Amino acid sequence: MSLLLLDSGNSRLKWALMREPYRRRQAFAVRGAMELNLLRKSNSALLRLFKALRGSGLRPKLIACNVASSAMERQLRAAARRTGLGSIRFARSEAAACGVRNGYRDVWRLGVDRWVALIGARHEHPDMDLCIVGIGTAMTIDLLDSSGRHVGGNIIPGPRLMIESLLTRTAGIRRRAGGKSALRRIDQLPSPDVPLSLFAHDTHTGLVVGARHACAAAIEHARREAGRQLGRRPRLLLAGGAMDAIAPLLDSPYRREDDLILRGLAVIASSSMT
């Protein structure tokens, strides 16, 4: 049984096809991504993908993680029905599943993307203490102990959101950073994989440097605090679109894991097939 995995985040829809049930470190047969702002305008790219799968003779089982909107869930369901792929299973946060126990008192309040990533991390790094960091629009940090217990987590603004909040809420900083053009210039600094000095020489660079270092400091503090709670330092896993801007500023060793949500979906789908 093949699996079509769909991860609808805040800005992109990532997808991957597995031709058989999940195995650790299994390679995807094919994968891709679509920008959500384009999908909201036209469903054509999504329909082409689904039609291509249908035309190839594949009838994959569809499973999705969606944090974009209820409208996106309806859009995905409609496209699957229209192309004859059938229904889509949407993952939901649960009290326990696939060897992971939710640490939130109200389990539904843990974002489903974080929940599915915890499952993916548990199965890619079995029986290990893990500090799982997703760096995107928001930055999330979750601690999973070696038994599969979600110790808890936190959410802070991602680097771009930090900068945008200052540019939109503080007129003096916005003026000194370049006025109305400052928001457009956020991503026009040196390559994000080149660490910038904490001490900048202009307001615009200072905003970017400050946000990146703030995120890096939060990650380092979280790993130290996790070590105090568990009595040992966890393995640090990083993912997300802004990861390349933050990772070079870290002192701790880390592993890059861009596909924890897709792999967590594969685990969930595969567990229901056994």
C-alpha positions as CSV (number, residue, x, y, z in Angstrom):
1,M,0.0,0.0,0.0
2,S,1.5,3.3,-1.0
3,L,1.1,6.5,1.1
4,L,0.6,10.1,0.0
5,L,1.7,12.4,2.8
6,L,0.5,16.0,3.0
7,D,1.9,18.6,5.3
8,S,0.0,21.9,5.1
9,G,1.8,24.5,7.1
10,N,1.6,28.2,7.5
11,S,3.2,29.0,4.1
12,R,3.7,25.8,2.1
13,L,2.1,22.5,1.4
14,K,4.8,19.8,1.4
15,W,4.0,16.4,0.0
16,A,5.8,13.0,-0.4
17,L,4.9,9.6,-1.7
18,M,6.0,6.4,0.0
19,R,5.4,3.2,-1.9
20,E,5.2,1.0,1.2
21,P,4.6,1.4,4.9
22,Y,7.0,3.4,7.0
23,R,10.5,2.2,7.9
24,R,13.1,4.3,9.7
25,R,15.1,6.5,7.3
26,Q,13.1,5.2,4.4
27,A,13.5,7.4,1.3
28,F,10.5,9.0,-0.3
29,A,9.7,7.8,-3.8
30,V,9.0,11.4,-4.9
31,R,8.3,14.7,-3.1
32,G,7.6,18.3,-3.6
33,A,6.1,21.5,-2.2
34,M,3.6,24.2,-3.2
35,E,3.2,27.7,-2.0
36,L,-0.1,28.2,-0.1
37,N,-0.6,31.7,-1.4
38,L,-0.7,30.2,-4.9
39,L,-2.9,27.3,-3.9
40,R,-5.5,29.7,-2.4
41,K,-5.8,31.4,-5.8
42,S,-5.9,28.2,-7.9
43,N,-6.2,24.5,-7.2
44,S,-4.6,23.6,-10.6
45,A,-1.2,22.5,-9.2
46,L,-2.9,20.2,-6.6
47,L,-5.2,18.7,-9.2
48,R,-2.3,18.0,-11.5
49,L,-0.5,16.2,-8.7
50,F,-3.5,14.1,-7.8
51,K,-4.4,13.4,-11.4
52,A,-0.8,12.3,-12.1
53,L,-1.0,9.8,-9.2
54,R,-4.3,8.5,-10.4
55,G,-3.1,8.2,-14.0
56,S,0.0,6.2,-12.9
57,G,-2.3,3.5,-11.6
58,L,-1.4,4.3,-7.9
59,R,-4.2,4.4,-5.4
60,P,-2.3,5.7,-2.4
61,K,-3.7,6.1,1.0
62,L,-3.9,9.8,1.8
63,I,-3.0,11.3,5.2
64,A,-2.6,15.0,6.0
65,C,-1.5,17.3,8.7
66,N,-3.1,20.7,8.3
67,V,-2.5,23.9,10.4
68,A,-3.2,26.3,7.5
69,S,-7.0,26.7,7.8
70,S,-10.3,24.8,7.7
71,A,-10.6,26.2,4.1
72,M,-7.4,24.4,3.1
73,E,-8.8,21.1,4.6
74,R,-11.9,21.5,2.5
75,Q,-9.8,22.3,-0.6
76,L,-7.7,19.2,-0.1
77,R,-10.7,17.0,0.4
78,A,-12.4,18.4,-2.7
79,A,-9.4,17.9,-4.9
80,A,-9.0,14.2,-3.7
81,R,-12.6,13.5,-4.5
82,R,-12.6,15.2,-7.8
83,T,-9.6,13.2,-9.0
84,G,-10.9,9.9,-7.8
85,L,-8.3,9.4,-5.0
86,G,-10.9,9.0,-2.4
87,S,-10.9,10.4,1.2
88,I,-8.1,12.0,3.1
89,R,-7.4,11.2,6.7
90,F,-6.5,14.3,8.7
91,A,-4.3,13.7,11.7
92,R,-5.5,15.0,15.1
93,S,-3.7,15.5,18.4
94,E,-4.4,12.6,20.8
95,A,-3.7,11.7,24.3
96,A,-1.4,8.9,23.1
97,A,-0.5,7.3,19.8
98,C,2.4,5.4,18.2
99,G,4.5,5.3,21.3
100,V,4.1,9.0,22.2
101,R,2.1,10.4,25.2
102,N,0.8,13.9,24.9
103,G,2.0,16.2,27.7
104,Y,-0.8,18.8,27.4
105,R,-3.6,18.7,29.9
106,D,-6.0,19.5,27.1
107,V,-4.6,17.3,24.4
108,W,-6.3,19.1,21.5
109,R,-4.4,22.3,22.4
110,L,-1.1,20.9,21.2
111,G,-0.8,21.8,17.6
112,V,-1.3,18.8,15.3
113,D,1.9,19.7,13.5
114,R,3.9,19.5,16.7
115,W,2.1,16.3,17.7
116,V,2.9,14.6,14.4
117,A,6.5,15.8,14.5
118,L,6.8,14.2,18.0
119,I,5.7,10.9,16.5
120,G,8.1,11.2,13.6
121,A,11.0,12.1,15.9
122,R,10.2,9.2,18.3
123,H,10.4,6.7,15.4
124,E,13.4,8.2,13.7
125,H,15.4,8.4,17.0
126,P,13.9,5.6,19.1
127,D,14.5,5.4,22.9
128,M,16.3,8.8,23.0
129,D,15.7,12.1,24.9
130,L,14.9,14.6,22.2
131,C,14.6,18.4,22.0
132,I,12.7,19.1,18.9
133,V,12.8,22.6,17.4
134,G,10.7,23.9,14.5
135,I,11.8,27.3,13.2
136,G,9.2,28.9,10.9
137,T,6.7,31.7,11.4
138,A,6.6,30.6,15.0
139,M,9.4,28.7,16.7
140,T,8.3,25.7,18.8
141,I,10.5,23.8,21.2
142,D,9.3,20.4,22.5
143,L,10.9,17.9,24.9
144,L,10.3,14.2,24.4
145,D,11.9,11.8,26.9
146,S,13.3,8.4,26.0
147,S,10.1,6.6,27.1
148,G,8.0,8.6,24.6
149,R,6.6,11.1,27.2
150,H,6.1,14.6,25.9
151,V,7.5,16.6,28.8
152,G,6.1,19.9,27.4
153,G,7.0,22.7,25.1
154,N,6.9,26.4,24.3
155,I,6.2,28.7,21.4
156,I,7.9,32.0,20.6
157,P,7.8,34.2,17.5
158,G,10.1,33.1,14.7
159,P,12.8,35.5,13.6
160,R,10.8,37.1,10.8
161,L,7.8,37.6,13.0
162,M,9.9,39.2,15.7
163,I,11.2,41.7,13.1
164,E,7.8,42.3,11.6
165,S,6.3,43.1,15.0
166,L,8.9,45.7,15.7
167,L,8.6,47.3,12.3
168,T,4.8,47.5,12.5
169,R,4.5,48.5,16.2
170,T,7.4,51.0,16.6
171,A,7.5,54.0,14.3
172,G,11.0,55.1,15.3
173,I,12.6,51.7,14.7
174,R,10.7,51.4,11.3
175,R,11.9,54.8,10.2
176,R,15.5,54.1,11.2
177,A,15.4,50.7,9.5
178,G,14.4,52.1,6.2
179,G,10.7,53.0,6.4
180,K,8.1,51.2,4.3
181,S,10.7,49.3,2.4
182,A,12.1,47.7,5.6
183,L,9.7,44.8,5.6
184,R,10.5,43.9,2.0
185,R,14.2,44.0,2.9
186,I,14.1,41.5,5.8
187,D,15.4,38.7,3.6
188,Q,17.9,40.7,1.6
189,L,20.8,40.5,4.0
190,P,23.8,38.2,3.7
191,S,23.1,34.5,3.2
192,P,21.3,33.1,6.3
193,D,23.9,30.4,6.7
194,V,26.6,33.0,7.5
195,P,26.5,34.0,11.1
196,L,26.1,37.7,11.7
197,S,27.8,39.4,14.6
198,L,25.5,40.2,17.5
199,F,26.7,43.8,17.4
200,A,25.4,45.4,14.2
201,H,26.1,48.9,12.8
202,D,22.7,49.9,11.4
203,T,19.1,49.5,12.6
204,H,17.9,47.1,9.9
205,T,20.8,44.7,10.3
206,G,20.4,45.0,14.1
207,L,16.8,43.8,13.9
208,V,17.8,40.7,11.9
209,V,20.8,39.9,14.1
210,G,18.8,40.4,17.3
211,A,16.0,38.1,16.2
212,R,18.3,35.4,15.1
213,H,20.4,35.5,18.2
214,A,17.3,35.6,20.4
215,C,16.0,32.4,18.8
216,A,19.4,30.7,19.1
217,A,19.6,31.7,22.8
218,A,16.2,30.3,23.5
219,I,17.2,27.0,21.9
220,E,20.4,26.8,24.0
221,H,18.5,27.6,27.2
222,A,15.9,25.0,26.4
223,R,18.5,22.3,26.0
224,R,20.2,23.2,29.2
225,E,16.9,23.3,31.1
226,A,16.0,19.9,29.6
227,G,19.3,18.6,30.9
228,R,18.4,19.8,34.4
229,Q,14.9,18.2,34.3
230,L,16.0,14.9,32.8
231,G,19.4,14.6,34.3
232,R,21.0,14.3,30.8
233,R,21.2,16.5,27.8
234,P,18.7,15.5,25.0
235,R,19.6,15.2,21.3
236,L,18.8,18.4,19.5
237,L,16.7,18.2,16.3
238,L,16.1,21.2,14.1
239,A,13.6,21.8,11.3
240,G,11.8,24.6,9.5
241,G,12.3,27.2,6.9
242,A,14.3,29.6,9.1
243,M,16.6,26.9,10.4
244,D,19.5,27.9,8.2
245,A,19.6,31.4,9.7
246,I,19.7,30.1,13.3
247,A,21.7,26.9,13.3
248,P,25.1,28.5,12.7
249,L,24.7,30.5,15.9
250,L,24.2,27.5,18.1
251,D,27.0,26.1,20.3
252,S,25.2,22.7,20.8
253,P,25.5,19.9,18.3
254,Y,22.3,19.3,16.4
255,R,20.7,17.1,13.7
256,R,18.8,18.5,10.8
257,E,15.3,16.8,10.4
258,D,13.3,18.6,7.8
259,D,10.7,15.8,7.4
260,L,9.5,14.9,10.8
261,I,5.9,15.8,10.1
262,L,5.9,13.8,6.8
263,R,7.5,10.8,8.6
264,G,5.2,11.1,11.5
265,L,2.2,10.9,9.1
266,A,3.7,7.8,7.6
267,V,4.0,6.2,11.1
268,I,0.4,7.0,11.9
269,A,-0.9,5.7,8.5
270,S,1.3,2.6,8.8
271,S,0.2,1.8,12.3
272,S,-3.5,1.7,11.2
273,M,-2.6,-0.7,8.5
274,T,-1.2,-3.4,10.8
